């Protein structure tokens, strides 16, 4: 029995659509015929093997009854995260909304409750850039004595300036990846226990981005450089590194869950390009002009939340783990994101960075 098996809906299969990674900030390059075809399919919303495509919305792909499901969704106070929370609550899921600002979380709760007055929503404090805050959140969640079926690691940050967390880790990497790594690790036993007791398969969804393909080089050495040396910091490259880390985390965790024989899966998603608060932080004439010219490539927030909701709830993905999805269809991550060696290496470094009061960034046999 799985999350979606309580109330499965049959759907008509449509023509297959290779998933598309659209990055409007890529450097100009030659566009091949196949890529042009993919772009056309993206623009018209042609459905892929799943029966859904780039124009599908979160509500369209979540028609099942989720009243037996408890979900934690980070970054749910705005944008894609809030839409994900709204739709899951509408289908009956119990929600736990973590946030740095309890005021923002309570406002989100009020908006969702206005539409779905039956929704059970808990608000807890969490600052993902702080490992101490992550541990405190998990303790607070455990005190609620709730089951846990879904963990959606959605929160993201684009740090324009160089910043270091209280534990000494570069801010973007800490918020987008390391905080989620520790959160997942600390909640894993609860998810495995819930799956064992209820027979309902647990699911973890890591929200990444196709921008992970922009990163090249040695992940841990670059993390060391931007953590210790301000002059090496490039905001876009740091963001790409954090999104690559999400993909690698998914790959390694899937292998470990298999070895644990836990009835829990983990997958990674690229939601698509949408003008959320993260991109609005970059307001300016050039940014506005780019988004105006690329408006036909942008998704609405309901469309951007669709892949997350699909991977979190759809019965087609029963038992599917360690995969990367875009436009509600399986896609291919970058070569670096597909490396089991890099995934295992990042995992070991993450263990070191989260295991004690003084984080260590490991590179090979060295610790920085």
VOGU-3710 file (C-alpha; in Angstrom, 3 decimals, decimal comma):
1> xxxxxxxxxx> 0,000/0,000/0,000  1,322/3,463/-0,876  0,381/7,116/-0,439  -1,637/7,190/-3,630  -3,147/3,710/-3,416  -6,031/4,757/-1,148  -7,907/6,300/-4,036  -6,346/5,753/-7,468  -7,818/7,460/-10,486  -7,319/6,033/-13,957
11> xxxxxxxxxx> -5,986/8,505/-16,510  -5,690/8,421/-20,287  -2,101/8,014/-21,498  -0,787/10,679/-23,834  2,168/10,957/-26,162  5,606/10,816/-24,648  7,450/14,067/-24,055  11,177/14,206/-23,304  11,524/16,438/-20,240  12,990/19,865/-20,884
21> xxxxxxxxxx> 15,416/21,847/-18,760  14,920/25,508/-19,642  17,518/27,899/-18,286  16,852/31,408/-19,551  20,155/32,671/-18,133  22,345/30,207/-20,077  25,071/31,651/-22,258  24,042/31,720/-25,947  24,836/28,488/-27,804  23,879/26,645/-30,934
31> xxxxxxxxxx> 20,377/25,189/-30,657  20,085/21,726/-32,202  16,979/20,471/-33,977  16,100/18,091/-31,136  16,346/20,879/-28,582  14,088/23,067/-30,709  11,524/20,270/-30,753  11,736/19,948/-26,983  11,208/23,698/-26,649  8,093/23,551/-28,804
41> xxxxxxxxxx> 6,728/20,669/-26,744  7,433/22,612/-23,562  5,682/25,730/-24,842  2,540/23,872/-25,916  2,537/21,707/-22,791  2,716/18,387/-24,615  2,216/15,523/-22,166  4,912/12,960/-21,491  4,777/9,300/-20,478  3,133/10,238/-17,174
51> xxxxxxxxxx> 0,204/11,839/-18,960  1,262/15,255/-17,714  3,525/18,014/-19,004  4,819/21,539/-18,444  1,318/23,066/-18,368  -0,119/20,625/-15,838  -1,015/22,108/-12,457  -0,635/20,748/-8,948  -4,390/20,386/-8,564  -4,711/18,440/-11,811
61> xxxxxxxxxx> -2,239/15,778/-10,778  -3,447/15,352/-7,164  -6,994/14,078/-7,226  -6,560/11,375/-4,606  -7,676/11,379/-0,977  -4,731/12,283/1,288  -6,540/12,336/4,634  -4,265/9,608/6,036  -1,101/11,548/5,144  1,070/13,824/7,292
71> xxxxxxxxxx> 3,490/16,059/5,422  6,313/18,419/6,383  6,955/21,055/3,712  9,847/23,487/4,083  9,640/26,858/2,373  5,840/26,731/2,447  5,195/30,371/3,332  5,271/31,571/-0,281  5,598/30,574/-3,916  5,871/26,938/-4,952
81> xxxxxxxxxx> 6,009/25,697/-1,376  2,789/27,456/-0,391  0,996/26,163/-3,487  2,184/22,643/-2,683  0,886/23,010/0,872  -2,430/24,471/-0,309  -3,113/21,631/-2,725  -2,107/18,853/-0,307  -4,317/20,402/2,397  -7,205/20,619/-0,085
91> xxxxxxxxxx> -6,822/16,867/-0,638  -6,948/16,280/3,118  -3,306/15,978/4,181  -2,237/17,073/7,651  0,496/19,714/7,300  3,470/20,776/9,357  4,824/24,127/8,168  8,304/25,027/9,442  9,458/28,619/9,036  11,965/31,152/10,337
101> xxxxxxxxxx> 9,094/33,601/10,737  6,191/32,201/12,729  4,159/35,233/11,663  4,602/34,348/7,981  3,760/30,714/8,699  0,598/31,667/10,604  -0,464/33,886/7,694  0,045/30,978/5,302  -1,939/28,735/7,618  -4,779/31,273/7,630
111> xxxxxxxxxx> -4,858/31,456/3,821  -4,930/27,674/3,468  -7,529/27,276/6,214  -9,790/29,839/4,549  -9,981/27,569/1,497  -9,809/24,253/3,369  -11,307/24,821/6,839  -10,983/21,115/7,656  -7,208/21,216/7,290  -5,049/20,348/10,290
121> xxxxxxxxxx> -1,971/22,569/10,137  0,863/22,852/12,643  3,351/25,721/12,587  6,864/25,291/14,018  9,981/27,420/13,981  12,870/26,358/11,736  15,900/28,168/10,341  17,545/25,791/7,882  20,800/27,752/7,927  21,231/26,767/11,575
131> xxxxxxxxxx> 21,976/23,137/12,425  20,950/23,842/16,013  17,580/25,115/14,769  17,111/21,967/12,674  17,686/19,799/15,726  15,305/21,942/17,777  12,613/21,674/15,104  12,869/17,889/15,011  12,532/17,779/18,799  9,445/20,020/18,612
141> xxxxxxxxxx> 7,937/17,863/15,864  8,523/14,666/17,804  6,706/16,192/20,784  3,553/16,361/18,642  3,546/12,530/18,405  2,470/12,595/14,778  3,256/10,095/12,028  5,271/11,290/9,026  4,560/10,127/5,482  5,902/12,965/3,361
151> xxxxxxxxxx> 8,951/15,193/3,675  9,189/17,866/0,987  12,514/19,708/1,127  11,428/22,760/-0,842  13,013/25,804/0,801  15,645/27,649/-1,193  17,799/30,740/-0,868  19,869/32,785/-3,323  22,420/34,696/-1,275  23,660/37,687/-3,294
161> xxxxxxxxxx> 26,415/38,543/-0,858  28,916/36,277/0,816  27,663/35,090/4,199  28,648/32,422/6,712  26,295/30,646/9,106  26,742/30,470/12,874  28,328/27,028/12,370  30,801/28,358/9,825  29,247/27,103/6,565  28,582/29,187/3,440
171> xxxxxxxxxx> 24,980/30,437/3,680  23,494/29,221/0,380  24,925/25,711/0,740  23,834/25,520/4,378  20,255/26,647/3,721  19,533/24,847/0,458  21,348/21,604/1,158  23,022/20,971/4,500  20,040/21,954/6,650  17,824/19,679/4,570
181> xxxxxxxxxx> 20,395/16,892/4,773  20,331/17,004/8,572  16,547/17,428/8,698  16,079/14,338/6,533  18,582/12,321/8,544  16,883/13,143/11,850  13,374/12,384/10,528  14,242/9,194/8,682  13,516/6,812/11,561  10,108/8,414/12,075
191> xxxxxxxxxx> 9,308/8,026/8,372  10,448/4,388/8,322  8,428/3,655/11,463  5,306/5,303/10,018  5,638/3,287/6,815  6,093/0,074/8,778  3,092/0,668/11,054  0,681/1,977/8,423  1,861/0,059/5,373  1,866/3,342/3,452
201> xxxxxxxxxx> 5,096/4,024/1,593  6,884/7,175/2,758  8,230/9,682/0,247  10,959/12,311/0,412  11,046/14,975/-2,293  14,130/17,166/-2,754  13,412/20,302/-4,780  16,482/21,075/-6,870  16,780/22,997/-10,147  18,134/22,470/-13,640
211> xxxxxxxxxx> 20,619/25,160/-12,610  22,537/22,298/-10,973  23,856/21,615/-14,482  25,701/24,945/-14,420  28,173/23,772/-11,793  31,479/22,302/-12,903  34,557/21,552/-10,868  35,216/19,959/-7,517  32,176/20,434/-5,264  33,888/20,207/-1,890
221> xxxxxxxxxx> 36,953/22,209/-2,850  34,757/25,032/-4,145  32,681/24,884/-0,954  35,903/25,226/1,024  36,960/28,227/-1,071  33,685/30,139/-0,724  33,422/29,299/2,957  36,907/30,522/3,811  37,626/33,139/1,120  35,126/35,874/0,318
231> xxxxxxxxxx> 36,887/36,783/-2,927  36,119/33,367/-4,428  32,358/33,764/-3,954  30,075/33,842/-6,990  26,380/33,875/-6,077  25,138/31,965/-9,117  27,833/29,290/-8,890  27,190/28,882/-5,165  23,471/28,409/-5,863  24,242/25,876/-8,617
241> xxxxxxxxxx> 26,489/23,981/-6,183  23,705/23,770/-3,587  21,246/22,470/-6,196  23,759/19,865/-7,396  24,145/18,792/-3,776  20,356/18,192/-3,634  20,637/15,865/-6,636  23,620/13,973/-5,209  21,898/13,669/-1,831  18,907/12,061/-3,547
251> xxxxxxxxxx> 21,094/9,517/-5,313  23,031/8,413/-2,246  20,013/8,413/0,086  18,071/6,193/-2,326  20,863/3,598/-2,146  20,979/3,743/1,636  17,189/3,402/1,947  17,367/0,321/-0,262  20,032/-1,222/1,959  17,931/-0,361/5,033
261> xxxxxxxxxx> 14,938/-2,062/3,383  12,906/0,942/4,469  9,555/1,437/2,773  10,549/5,021/1,950  11,550/6,524/-1,389  13,408/9,705/-2,283  13,338/11,608/-5,564  14,469/14,979/-6,833  12,577/17,563/-8,922  13,197/20,589/-11,121
271> xxxxxxxxxx> 10,022/22,691/-10,753  10,687/24,888/-13,787  11,243/28,604/-14,146  8,762/30,703/-12,246  8,988/34,192/-10,828  8,820/33,463/-7,130  10,188/35,497/-4,236  13,637/33,972/-4,852  13,856/35,554/-8,330  12,041/38,720/-7,290
281> xxxxxxxxxx> 14,929/39,383/-4,921  16,917/40,121/-8,064  14,643/42,939/-9,260  16,160/45,493/-11,595  15,842/46,669/-15,168  17,901/43,835/-16,689  16,141/41,149/-14,647  12,722/42,596/-15,478  13,605/42,777/-19,167  14,819/39,155/-19,219
291> xxxxxxxxxx> 11,654/37,925/-17,544  9,484/39,995/-19,910  11,216/38,591/-22,992  11,105/35,056/-21,579  7,536/35,286/-20,275  6,354/32,475/-22,538  8,928/30,166/-20,934  7,817/30,907/-17,379  5,464/28,657/-15,489  2,688/29,823/-13,228
301> xxxxxxxxxx> 3,133/28,859/-9,588  0,418/26,147/-9,849  2,309/24,682/-12,820  5,652/24,915/-11,016  4,259/23,037/-8,008  2,924/20,227/-10,189  6,119/18,164/-10,398  6,613/18,279/-6,631  3,031/17,136/-6,036  3,304/14,472/-8,732
311> xxxxxxxxxx> 6,442/12,972/-7,223  5,017/13,261/-3,695  1,652/11,606/-4,331  1,112/9,903/-7,674  0,635/6,126/-7,774  2,814/5,843/-10,888  5,828/6,414/-8,654  5,127/3,634/-6,181  8,559/2,197/-5,372  10,429/4,614/-7,661
321> xxxxxxxxxx> 13,486/6,074/-5,927  16,688/7,962/-6,684  15,322/9,628/-9,824  15,205/13,197/-11,174  11,974/14,690/-12,532  10,984/17,739/-14,577  7,552/18,638/-15,972  6,040/15,639/-14,136  8,211/13,195/-16,070  11,485/11,443/-15,352
331> xxxxxxxxxx> 14,474/13,351/-16,744  18,255/13,139/-16,675  20,418/15,147/-14,271  23,882/16,392/-15,202  26,823/14,023/-15,506  28,095/15,272/-12,136  24,660/14,702/-10,620  24,695/11,104/-11,837  28,013/10,177/-10,219  27,702/7,609/-7,400
341> xxxxxxxxxx> 31,274/8,431/-6,379  30,507/12,126/-5,930  27,243/11,306/-4,150  29,040/9,083/-1,623  31,815/11,660/-1,199  29,337/14,458/-0,478  27,484/12,232/1,992  30,650/11,578/4,001  31,472/15,290/4,028  27,925/16,105/5,131
351> xxxxxxxxxx> 28,199/13,636/7,990  31,367/15,389/9,128  29,804/18,840/8,831  26,740/17,891/10,889  28,226/15,513/13,455  29,736/17,965/15,903  29,803/21,540/17,167  32,685/22,431/14,812  31,869/21,559/11,184  34,615/20,060/9,027
361> xxxxxxxx> 34,622/20,275/5,255  36,331/17,129/4,042  38,255/16,803/0,798  39,799/13,415/0,215  41,831/12,609/3,276  41,902/16,278/4,315  39,567/18,202/6,590  39,253/21,952/6,229
//
